[in-house]
């Protein structure tokens, strides 16, 4: 009996030992599989969905990491107001550059704009001979303001351009929303990562996509600024002086014309003085003619009636 019992105990011990070894091997295999999975994810293996999340472009992923099909927040592009970038350039000439620049400033204030840059040059006497102003005017008022700027002074030249960037604005907004969703999903994966390699790889993706998002947001801010406010550059120059030869000729002509004008004025003054004297004497001449004329005729008749004196020789002979 004793040999039989001893054999039974030995068999039972062997079975228990084999069970324990099997359980330990399973646990070791499970841990090794988990480690292999972590390495595969970090090195491009492992879960295919995670690899797609890390490798796919941000604008092709939705909130769940799947391919982006439609954006419910995008709205109807046809209903969106057109986004236009307008720019203009105006060249003016004025005898008074400072006054023309003041008129430009008043026009900008009228349309609720601003002067973002101003540059002036003066001559030796301190007078402004050139001015350059960069204006920001609300895009909706661009056409009206540009037309009035052309009339501030003598227009030399003007040009304007308009670019429709509506498609760019819509595309930029869609990419920003997709990038933000992608970042949220990667942050979830980062919280679930257990291996160092996974964490390093996911953080690298997170940094790169955050930089892409910052770049997209800068583009969005630039487009918003350019489509809300139009830019107009105004250059004002003083009317150029006339050439020296022409000026000398005009001075010579001016001397002759000045002398001619002075002589004519003297003649007019003499004629006016003579007419004044004649006008003053005319009433007296009329009176003298009316009174003196009959008297002169009477005196003439009386002289004719007086007898002529006899010669002295004939009187002596008698």
VOBA-1610 file (N, C-alpha, C; in pm, whole numbers, padded with zeros to 5 digits, always signed):
BEGIN
Unk+00082-00121+00000Unk+00000+00000+00000Unk+00085+00126+00000Unk+00194+00116+00075Unk+00278+00234+00083Unk+00339+00270-00051Unk+00386+00177-00130Unk+00437+00214-00262Unk+00332+00277-00350Unk+00209+00227-00334Unk+00100+00284-00418Unk+00073+00427-00380Unk+00067+00458-00253Unk+00043+00595-00208Unk+00157+00688-00252Unk+00274+00639-00239Unk+00387+00721-00280Unk+00382+00756-00428Unk+00339+00660-00508Unk+00327+00685-00652Unk+00219+00787-00683Unk+00109+00778-00609Unk-00002+00873-00632Unk+00039+01016-00597Unk+00113+01030-00486Unk+00158+01165-00446Unk+00253+01223-00549Unk+00339+01139-00601Unk+00435+01186-00701Unk+00364+01232-00829Unk+00263+01157-00872Unk+00187+01195-00993Unk+00115+01326-00972Unk+00050+01344-00852Unk-00024+01467-00824Unk+00069+01588-00821Unk+00187+01567-00762Unk+00283+01678-00758Unk+00328+01719-00898Unk+00348+01616-00982Unk+00390+01648-01120Unk+00283+01727-01196Unk+00156+01689-01174Unk+00045+01759-01242Unk+00038+01903-01198Unk+00050+01928-01066Unk+00044+02065-01014Unk+00160+02149-01068Unk+00277+02084-01074Unk+00393+02157-01125Unk+00378+02195-01271Unk+00322+02103-01349Unk+00298+02133-01491Unk+00196+02244-01508Unk+00093+02248-01425Unk-00010+02353-01432Unk+00049+02490-01404Unk+00135+02492-01298Unk+00197+02621-01263Unk+00287+02672-01373Unk+00361+02582-01433Unk+00449+02623-01543Unk+00372+02674-01662Unk+00259+02607-01690Unk+00175+02650-01803Unk+00119+02789-01781Unk+00072+02816-01657Unk+00016+02947-01626Unk+00122+03056-01636Unk+00242+03030-01584Unk+00350+03128-01594Unk+00390+03154-01737Unk+00389+03048-01818Unk+00424+03068-01960Unk+00322+03152-02032Unk+00195+03131-01998Unk+00089+03213-02063Unk+00105+03360-02027Unk+00135+03386-01896Unk+00152+03527-01854Unk+00271+03591-01923Unk+00378+03513-01934Unk+00496+03567-02002Unk+00469+03594-02148Unk+00394+03502-02211Unk+00359+03525-02352Unk+00272+03647-02368Unk+00177+03668-02275Unk+00090+03785-02283Unk+00169+03913-02268Unk+00261+03916-02169Unk+00344+04037-02152Unk+00431+04061-02272Unk+00486+03955-02330Unk+00569+03973-02448Unk+00490+04023-02566Unk+00368+03974-02580Unk+00283+04021-02690Unk+00250+04168-02674Unk+00221+04212-02548Unk+00190+04354-02524Unk+00310+04441-02557Unk+00430+04396-02514Unk+00550+04472-02545Unk+00575+04478-02695Unk+00552+04366-02762Unk+00568+04366-02907Unk+00471+04460-02974Unk+00347+04464-02919Unk+00247+04556-02975Unk+00290+04700-02959Unk+00344+04733-02840Unk+00391+04871-02817Unk+00502+04907-02914Unk+00594+04815-02934Unk+00703+04842-03027Unk+00653+04857-03169Unk+00554+04774-03206Unk+00500+04782-03341Unk+00433+04916-03366Unk+00359+04968-03266Unk+00293+05097-03284Unk+00395+05208-03303Unk+00500+05204-03223Unk+00601+05309-03232Unk+00680+05301-03360Unk+00700+05178-03412Unk+00783+05160-03530Unk+00703+05140-03658Unk+00574+05163-03651Unk+00493+05152-03772Unk+00413+05024-03777Unk+00423+04939-03677Unk+00342+04817-03675Unk+00224+04836-03584Unk+00170+04728-03530Unk+00063+04738-03433Unk-00070+04769-03497Unk-00149+04844-03421Unk-00286+04873-03459Unk-00288+04958-03586Unk-00357+04911-03687Unk-00364+04982-03815Unk-00434+05116-03799Unk-00536+05123-03711Unk-00609+05248-03692Unk-00518+05355-03632Unk-00432+05315-03535Unk-00339+05411-03477Unk-00238+05458-03579Unk-00187+05365-03660Unk-00093+05406-03764Unk-00157+05503-03861Unk-00283+05479-03896Unk-00354+05571-03987Unk-00370+05707-03923Unk-00398+05707-03791Unk-00412+05833-03719Unk-00283+05915-03724Unk-00170+05850-03707Unk-00042+05920-03700Unk+00010+05961-03836Unk-00020+05883-03938Unk+00037+05906-04071Unk-00052+05990-04161Unk-00182+05988-04138Unk-00274+06058-04228Unk-00262+06207-04209Unk-00280+06289-04318Unk-00280+06434-04305Unk-00392+06480-04213Unk-00368+06591-04143Unk-00466+06637-04044Unk-00598+06674-04107Unk-00596+06726-04231Unk-00721+06769-04291Unk-00798+06654-04351Unk-00751+06528-04333Unk-00823+06413-04384Unk-00875+06326-04270Unk-00869+06377-04146Unk-00915+06301-04031Unk-01032+06372-03967Unk-01126+06293-03916Unk-01237+06350-03842Unk-01211+06332-03694Unk-01311+06360-03612Unk-01293+06354-03467Unk-01260+06213-03419Unk-01297+06110-03492Unk-01270+05973-03453Unk-01148+05915-03521Unk-01076+05996-03596Unk-00957+05949-03662Unk-00982+05887-03797Unk-01107+05885-03846Unk-01137+05829-03977Unk-01122+05936-04082Unk-01132+05894-04209Unk-01118+05990-04318Unk-01228+06093-04312Unk-01192+06220-04340Unk-01287+06331-04337Unk-01367+06334-04466Unk-01499+06328-04452Unk-01586+06328-04570Unk-01655+06462-04586Unk-01728+06501-04487Unk-01798+06629-04493Unk-01778+06702-04363Unk-01789+06834-04369Unk-01774+06917-04250Unk-01908+06981-04220Unk-01977+06937-04114Unk-02109+06993-04087Unk-02104+07139-04046Unk-01986+07188-04004Unk-01977+07328-03960Unk-01939+07423-04071Unk-01908+07367-04188Unk-01858+07452-04296Unk-01965+07543-04353Unk-02093+07502-04349Unk-02199+07582-04404Unk-02204+07575-04555Unk-02291+07653-04613Unk-02307+07656-04757Unk-02212+07758-04817Unk-02111+07717-04897Unk-02017+07813-04955Unk-02085+07915-05044Unk-02196+07877-05109Unk-02264+07970-05198Unk-02330+08083-05120Unk-02368+08054-04993Unk-02434+08157-04912Unk-02334+08249-04845Unk-02206+08218-04851Unk-02103+08299-04786Unk-02078+08426-04866Unk-02057+08536-04794Unk-02028+08664-04859Unk-01893+08657-04929Unk-01886+08715-05048Unk-01762+08709-05126Unk-01650+08781-05051Unk-01534+08719-05051Unk-01416+08778-04986Unk-01325+08835-05096Unk-01309+08967-05097Unk-01234+09036-05201Unk-01118+09113-05138Unk-01000+09098-05195Unk-00884+09178-05155Unk-00863+09286-05262Unk-00880+09412-05221Unk-00866+09525-05314Unk-00747+09611-05274Unk-00670+09652-05374Unk-00556+09739-05353Unk-00555+09847-05460Unk-00502+09964-05427Unk-00499+10074-05523Unk-00375+10160-05507Unk-00347+10236-05611Unk-00233+10328-05612Unk-00275+10454-05685Unk-00251+10570-05623Unk-00292+10699-05681Unk-00171+10793-05680Unk-00143+10853-05798Unk-00035+10951-05812Unk-00098+11088-05837Unk-00067+11185-05750Unk-00126+11318-05760Unk-00017+11425-05768Unk-00055+11541-05823Unk+00032+11659-05825Unk-00047+11777-05771Unk+00022+11859-05691Unk-00045+11975-05633Unk+00057+12084-05606Unk+00014+12208-05622Unk+00102+12320-05590Unk+00123+12331-05440Unk+00026+12282-05362Unk+00036+12282-05216Unk+00022+12138-05168Unk+00136+12070-05152Unk+00134+11928-05116Unk+00078+11908-04976Unk+00111+11996-04886Unk+00064+11982-04747Unk-00088+11989-04740Unk-00147+12079-04813Unk-00294+12089-04814Unk-00357+11965-04876Unk-00297+11914-04985Unk-00349+11794-05048Unk-00343+11675-04953Unk-00234+11663-04877Unk-00223+11555-04779Unk-00328+11570-04670Unk-00355+11692-04630Unk-00460+11716-04532Unk-00597+11674-04585Unk-00623+11702-04713Unk-00750+11662-04774Unk-00761+11510-04781Unk-00650+11442-04806Unk-00652+11295-04808Unk-00686+11241-04669Unk-00627+11299-04566Unk-00655+11258-04428Unk-00803+11278-04395Unk-00858+11390-04438Unk-01000+11417-04413Unk-01088+11314-04483Unk-01049+11274-04603Unk-01125+11174-04677Unk-01120+11038-04607Unk-01003+11003-04555Unk-00990+10875-04483Unk-01078+10876-04359Unk-01080+10986-04286Unk-01165+10997-04168Unk-01312+10985-04205Unk-01347+11039-04319Unk-01486+11033-04363Unk-01534+10890-04380Unk-01450+10801-04431Unk-01489+10663-04457Unk-01448+10567-04344Unk-01405+10622-04231Unk-01373+10539-04117Unk-01248+10455-04136Unk-01151+10505-04212Unk-01027+10433-04232Unk-00917+10488-04145Unk-00792+10459-04181Unk-00678+10506-04106Unk-00557+10518-04197Unk-00464+10604-04157Unk-00337+10620-04227Unk-00234+10540-04150Unk-00186+10429-04207Unk-00092+10341-04137Unk+00053+10383-04157Unk+00080+10460-04260Unk+00218+10503-04286Unk+00215+10637-04356Unk+00304+10726-04314Unk+00310+10860-04375Unk+00455+10903-04384Unk+00493+10953-04499Unk+00631+10999-04523Unk+00627+11127-04604Unk+00705+11229-04561Unk+00710+11357-04631Unk+00854+11400-04651Unk+00876+11475-04759Unk+01006+11535-04789Unk+00986+11685-04809Unk+01081+11764-04758Unk+01071+11909-04770Unk+01188+11964-04849Unk+01173+12087-04899Unk+01279+12152-04974Unk+01365+12236-04879Unk+01456+12314-04935Unk+01547+12395-04853Unk+01473+12500-04772Unk+01358+12541-04819Unk+01281+12644-04748Unk+01185+12584-04645Unk+01182+12453-04635Unk+01095+12389-04537Unk+00956+12357-04587Unk+00928+12382-04714Unk+00797+12351-04770Unk+00793+12205-04814Unk+00680+12141-04793Unk+00664+12000-04830Unk+00658+11988-04981Unk+00748+11908-05037Unk+00749+11890-05182Unk+00703+11751-05225Unk+00696+11657-05130Unk+00649+11522-05163Unk+00591+11457-05038Unk+00483+11382-05056Unk+00420+11311-04945Unk+00373+11174-04995Unk+00392+11075-04909Unk+00347+10938-04939Unk+00265+10888-04822Unk+00143+10842-04849Unk+00052+10796-04745Unk+00000+10658-04781Unk+00000+10568-04685Unk-00057+10435-04701Unk-00187+10431-04622Unk-00297+10408-04691Unk-00429+10416-04631Unk-00491+10277-04617Unk-00568+10257-04510Unk-00649+10137-04493Unk-00794+10184-04488Unk-00872+10140-04584Unk-01010+10183-04599Unk-01100+10060-04598Unk-01216+10066-04530Unk-01306+09951-04531Unk-01334+09902-04673Unk-01327+09770-04691Unk-01338+09711-04825Unk-01470+09749-04893Unk-01576+09761-04817Unk-01706+09794-04877Unk-01709+09937-04930Unk-01622+10024-04880Unk-01618+10163-04924Unk-01504+10190-05021Unk-01438+10086-05070Unk-01318+10104-05151Unk-01347+10183-05279Unk-01448+10146-05353Unk-01476+10210-05482Unk-01505+10358-05466Unk-01591+10394-05370Unk-01627+10533-05350Unk-01507+10615-05303Unk-01433+10561-05208Unk-01317+10633-05156Unk-01210+10649-05264Unk-01189+10546-05345Unk-01086+10553-05449Unk-01121+10661-05552Unk-01249+10670-05589Unk-01292+10773-05683Unk-01272+10913-05629Unk-01295+10935-05501Unk-01276+11068-05443Unk-01128+11101-05426Unk-01046+11000-05400Unk-00902+11025-05389Unk-00845+11077-05520Unk-00897+11031-05632Unk-00848+11076-05762Unk-00879+11224-05788Unk-00971+11281-05708Unk-01011+11420-05730Unk-00954+11516-05627Unk-00871+11465-05536Unk-00814+11552-05432Unk-00722+11657-05494Unk-00645+11620-05596Unk-00553+11712-05664Unk-00545+11670-05810Unk-00448+11727-05883Unk-00432+11692-06024Unk-00388+11545-06035Unk-00468+11466-06102Unk-00441+11322-06113Unk-00338+11296-06223Unk-00229+11229-06185Unk-00127+11188-06280Unk-00152+11046-06329Unk-00181+10954-06238Unk-00211+10815-06274Unk-00277+10746-06156Unk-00346+10638-06185Unk-00410+10559-06080Unk-00430+10416-06131Unk-00428+10322-06039Unk-00450+10182-06074Unk-00506+10110-05952Unk-00583+10005-05977Unk-00642+09927-05869Unk-00657+09782-05914Unk-00651+09692-05817Unk-00668+09549-05843Unk-00761+09490-05738Unk-00835+09388-05778Unk-00925+09317-05687Unk-00911+09168-05711Unk-00894+09094-05603Unk-00876+08948-05611Unk-00981+08880-05524Unk-01053+08786-05584Unk-01154+08708-05510Unk-01085+08591-05442Unk-01084+08592-05308Unk-01018+08486-05230Unk-01120+08408-05147Unk-01244+08406-05192Unk-01347+08335-05118Unk-01312+08188-05101Unk-01264+08125-05208Unk-01228+07983-05201Unk-01115+07960-05101Unk-01017+08049-05099Unk-00907+08035-05005Unk-00956+08046-04861Unk-01047+08139-04837Unk-01099+08157-04702Unk-01173+08032-04655Unk-01259+07975-04742Unk-01335+07855-04706Unk-01240+07739-04682Unk-01145+07719-04772Unk-01050+07609-04758Unk-00969+07622-04629Unk-00929+07743-04597Unk-00851+07764-04476Unk-00931+07732-04351Unk-01058+07772-04348Unk-01142+07744-04232Unk-01164+07594-04215Unk-01185+07522-04325Unk-01205+07377-04318Unk-01080+07309-04264Unk-00965+07349-04310Unk-00840+07289-04264Unk-00815+07316-04117Unk-00850+07435-04071Unk-00831+07467-03929Unk-00919+07379-03842Unk-01046+07362-03881Unk-01135+07276-03801Unk-01085+07131-03800Unk-01039+07081-03915Unk-00988+06944-03921Unk-00860+06929-03838Unk-00776+07030-03840Unk-00652+07023-03764Unk-00681+07021-03614Unk-00776+07099-03571Unk-00812+07099-03429Unk-00869+06964-03385Unk-00953+06904-03468Unk-01006+06771-03434Unk-00895+06667-03428Unk-00801+06679-03522Unk-00689+06585-03524Unk-00605+06599-03397Unk-00583+06721-03353Unk-00506+06741-03230Unk-00577+06681-03109Unk-00708+06698-03102Unk-00781+06639-02989Unk-00770+06488-02989Unk-00776+06425-03107Unk-00766+06280-03115Unk-00626+06232-03077Unk-00522+06305-03119Unk-00386+06266-03085Unk-00362+06282-02935Unk-00424+06383-02875Unk-00411+06398-02731Unk-00473+06280-02658Unk-00585+06227-02711Unk-00645+06107-02651Unk-00550+05989-02662Unk-00488+05971-02778Unk-00392+05862-02797Unk-00273+05878-02704Unk-00231+06004-02682Unk-00118+06026-02592Unk-00153+05984-02450Unk-00276+06010-02408Unk-00318+05969-02274Unk-00323+05817-02261Unk-00352+05746-02372Unk-00365+05602-02367Unk-00232+05530-02391Unk-00130+05601-02435Unk-00003+05536-02465Unk+00064+05489-02336Unk+00133+05372-02345Unk+00198+05312-02228Unk+00348+05296-02248Unk+00393+05288-02372Unk+00535+05269-02396Unk+00602+05402-02426Unk+00732+05407-02396Unk+00808+05529-02420Unk+00812+05564-02568Unk+00827+05463-02650Unk+00835+05489-02794Unk+00703+05547-02847Unk+00593+05494-02799Unk+00462+05549-02840Unk+00449+05694-02797Unk+00489+05723-02675Unk+00475+05860-02624Unk+00560+05956-02705Unk+00685+05917-02734Unk+00774+06005-02811Unk+00720+06028-02951Unk+00673+05921-03016Unk+00622+05934-03151Unk+00496+06020-03156Unk+00406+05998-03062Unk+00281+06074-03061Unk+00308+06221-03028Unk+00398+06248-02936Unk+00431+06387-02904Unk+00493+06458-03024Unk+00573+06386-03103Unk+00629+06445-03224Unk+00520+06483-03322Unk+00422+06394-03339Unk+00309+06424-03427Unk+00228+06542-03373Unk+00212+06545-03242Unk+00135+06654-03179Unk+00204+06788-03202Unk+00335+06793-03187Unk+00410+06918-03208Unk+00401+06964-03353Unk+00417+06871-03446Unk+00413+06908-03587Unk+00275+06962-03626Unk+00171+06896-03579Unk+00037+06939-03619Unk-00004+07068-03547Unk+00048+07091-03428Unk+00023+07218-03361Unk+00087+07333-03439Unk+00208+07310-03492Unk+00273+07411-03575Unk+00194+07436-03703Unk+00141+07329-03763Unk+00058+07347-03883Unk-00066+07428-03851Unk-00126+07402-03735Unk-00245+07477-03695Unk-00212+07625-03674Unk-00100+07653-03611Unk-00059+07793-03591Unk-00040+07864-03725Unk+00020+07795-03821Unk+00040+07854-03953Unk-00093+07883-04022Unk-00186+07789-04012Unk-00319+07808-04073Unk-00392+07924-04007Unk-00380+07937-03877Unk-00448+08047-03807Unk-00386+08182-03845Unk-00257+08186-03869Unk-00194+08310-03917Unk-00244+08346-04056Unk-00258+08247-04143Unk-00313+08273-04276Unk-00456+08323-04267Unk-00533+08265-04176Unk-00671+08308-04158Unk-00678+08454-04112Unk-00591+08491-04018Unk-00588+08629-03969Unk-00548+08726-04080Unk-00452+08686-04163Unk-00408+08771-04274Unk-00521+08791-04375Unk-00589+08683-04412Unk-00699+08693-04508Unk-00811+08779-04452Unk-00840+08765-04325Unk-00946+08845-04264Unk-00910+08993-04268Unk-00784+09025-04239Unk-00740+09164-04239Unk-00745+09223-04380Unk-00699+09147-04479Unk-00694+09198-04616Unk-00831+09210-04679Unk-00924+09126-04642Unk-01058+09130-04701Unk-01150+09229-04630Unk-01117+09267-04509Unk-01201+09363-04436Unk-01156+09507-04461Unk-01025+09528-04483Unk-00971+09662-04506Unk-00886+09662-04633Unk-00917+09752-04724Unk-00841+09764-04848Unk-00724+09860-04827Unk-00619+09840-04906Unk-00498+09922-04895Unk-00485+10012-05018Unk-00463+10140-04995Unk-00444+10238-05103Unk-00319+10319-05072Unk-00228+10325-05166Unk-00106+10406-05152Unk-00122+10534-05234Unk-00106+10648-05168Unk-00123+10779-05233Unk+00012+10852-05231Unk+00058+10891-05348Unk+00181+10969-05363Unk+00145+11108-05417Unk+00186+11210-05345Unk+00157+11349-05384Unk+00289+11421-05407Unk+00305+11479-05526Unk+00425+11555-05560Unk+00388+11698-05593Unk+00480+11787-05562Unk+00457+11928-05594Unk+00470+11949-05745Unk+00387+12037-05797Unk+00393+12068-05939Unk+00532+12116-05975Unk+00598+12057-06073Unk+00738+12091-06104Unk+00751+12235-06152Unk+00867+12296-06119Unk+00896+12433-06164Unk+00919+12435-06314Unk+00892+12551-06377Unk+00910+12563-06521Unk+01059+12572-06554Unk+01100+12529-06673Unk+01242+12538-06712Unk+01293+12681-06710Unk+01426+12697-06688Unk+01486+12830-06676Unk+01473+12910-06805Unk+01493+12844-06921Unk+01484+12916-07049Unk+01345+12973-07070Unk+01248+12889-07039Unk+01110+12935-07056Unk+01080+13048-06961Unk+01135+13037-06838Unk+01110+13142-06740Unk+01174+13273-06785Unk+01300+13267-06840Unk+01366+13388-06887Unk+01289+13452-07002Unk+01240+13367-07093Unk+01163+13420-07205Unk+01037+13488-07154Unk+00975+13426-07055Unk+00855+13486-07000Unk+00887+13617-06930Unk+01008+13623-06867Unk+01047+13748-06803Unk+01069+13858-06907Unk+01134+13824-07021Unk+01153+13922-07128Unk+01020+13969-07182Unk+00933+13871-07209Unk+00800+13907-07258Unk+00727+13992-07156Unk+00750+13958-07031Unk+00684+14034-06926Unk+00733+14179-06923Unk+00866+14204-06953Unk+00918+14340-06955Unk+00856+14422-07066Unk+00847+14365-07188Unk+00785+14436-07299Unk+00638+14462-07272Unk+00571+14355-07227Unk+00428+14370-07200Unk+00403+14466-07087Unk+00493+14464-06988Unk+00477+14557-06877Unk+00491+14702-06924Unk+00592+14728-07012Unk+00606+14864-07065Unk+00487+14906-07148Unk+00440+14812-07232Unk+00324+14842-07314Unk+00202+14871-07228Unk+00189+14791-07122Unk+00075+14813-07034Unk+00086+14946-06962Unk+00208+14984-06921Unk+00227+15112-06853Unk+00197+15230-06946Unk+00245+15220-07072Unk+00217+15327-07168Unk+00068+15339-07196Unk+00003+15226-07207Unk-00141+15231-07234Unk-00216+15293-07117Unk-00172+15258-06997Unk-00237+15317-06880Unk-00215+15467-06875Unk-00091+15514-06913Unk-00063+15658-06915Unk-00150+15729-07017Unk-00167+15663-07135Unk-00253+15721-07238Unk-00396+15732-07191Unk-00440+15631-07121Unk-00577+15633-07069Unk-00593+15744-06967Unk-00489+15759-06882Unk-00497+15865-06781Unk-00500+16002-06848Unk-00416+16024-06951Unk-00415+16151-07022Unk-00550+16176-07089Unk-00605+16073-07154Unk-00733+16089-07220Unk-00843+16120-07119Unk-00837+16054-07007Unk-00937+16082-06903Unk-00922+16225-06851Unk-00795+16270-06831Unk-00773+16407-06783Unk-00821+16509-06884Unk-00788+16484-07015Unk-00832+16576-07119Unk-00983+16581-07128Unk-01046+16467-07121Unk-01193+16464-07125Unk-01251+16536-07005Unk-01182+16524-06891Unk-01231+16593-06771Unk-01223+16745-06789Unk-01112+16793-06846Unk-01097+16938-06869Unk-01201+16988-06968Unk-01215+16911-07077Unk-01314+16951-07178Unk-01454+16952-07118Unk-01482+16852-07039Unk-01614+16847-06974Unk-01635+16965-06881Unk-01527+17007-06813Unk-01541+17121-06722Unk-01557+17253-06798Unk-01491+17269-06914Unk-01499+17394-06991Unk-01620+17401-07083Unk-01677+17290-07117Unk-01786+17289-07214Unk-01904+17376-07172Unk-01949+17373-07047Unk-02062+17463-07012Unk-02026+17611-07031Unk-01904+17650-06997Unk-01862+17789-07015Unk-01854+17825-07163Unk-01809+17731-07241Unk-01800+17758-07384Unk-01939+17778-07443Unk-02034+17702-07395Unk-02172+17719-07445Unk-02225+17856-07406Unk-02199+17895-07280Unk-02247+18027-07235Unk-02179+18139-07314Unk-02047+18129-07333Unk-01976+18230-07409Unk-02025+18236-07552Unk-02058+18119-07608Unk-02107+18118-07745Unk-02244+18184-07756Unk-02330+18156-07658Unk-02465+18214-07662Unk-02464+18366-07635Unk-02377+18409-07547Unk-02373+18551-07511Unk-02274+18628-07598Unk-02160+18574-07614Unk-02055+18645-07688Unk-02082+18651-07838Unk-02150+18556-07891Unk-02178+18554-08035Unk-02261+18674-08079Unk-02376+18699-08019Unk-02455+18818-08059Unk-02380+18949-08033Unk-02307+18956-07921Unk-02231+19079-07895Unk-02127+19104-08002Unk-02063+18997-08043Unk-01961+19013-08147Unk-02023+19059-08277Unk-02141+19008-08312Unk-02211+19052-08433Unk-02255+19199-08423Unk-02301+19239-08305Unk-02346+19376-08285Unk-02230+19474-08300Unk-02123+19440-08238Unk-02005+19527-08247Unk-01957+19537-08390Unk-01965+19437-08464Unk-01921+19436-08602Unk-02011+19527-08686Unk-02141+19524-08661Unk-02234+19609-08736Unk-02210+19757-08704Unk-02192+19787-08577Unk-02169+19927-08539Unk-02043+19981-08604Unk-01946+19905-08618Unk-01823+19950-08683Unk-01847+19979-08831Unk-01932+19906-08894Unk-01960+19931-09035Unk-02038+20061-09055Unk-02123+20103-08961Unk-02207+20223-08977Unk-02126+20351-08952Unk-02021+20351-08885Unk-01943+20474-08858Unk-01885+20527-08990Unk-01895+20672-09013Unk-01841+20732-09139Unk-01689+20724-09140Unk-01645+20710-09260Unk-01501+20701-09275Unk-01441+20844-09272Unk-01337+20871-09202Unk-01275+21006-09197Unk-01219+21049-09334Unk-01238+21182-09366Unk-01190+21235-09496Unk-01039+21245-09493Unk-00981+21236-09608Unk-00834+21251-09613Unk-00794+21395-09577Unk-00686+21421-09516Unk-00641+21554-09470Unk-00600+21645-09587Unk-00552+21596-09693Unk-00506+21678-09805Unk-00623+21750-09877Unk-00729+21686-09898Unk-00842+21747-09968Unk-00903+21860-09886Unk-00904+21850-09753Unk-00959+21954-09670Unk-00875+22083-09680Unk-00748+22076-09688Unk-00661+22193-09697Unk-00681+22266-09831Unk-00701+22199-09937Unk-00715+22262-10067Unk-00842+22346-10073Unk-00937+22319-10008Unk-01061+22395-10014Unk-01056+22519-09935
//
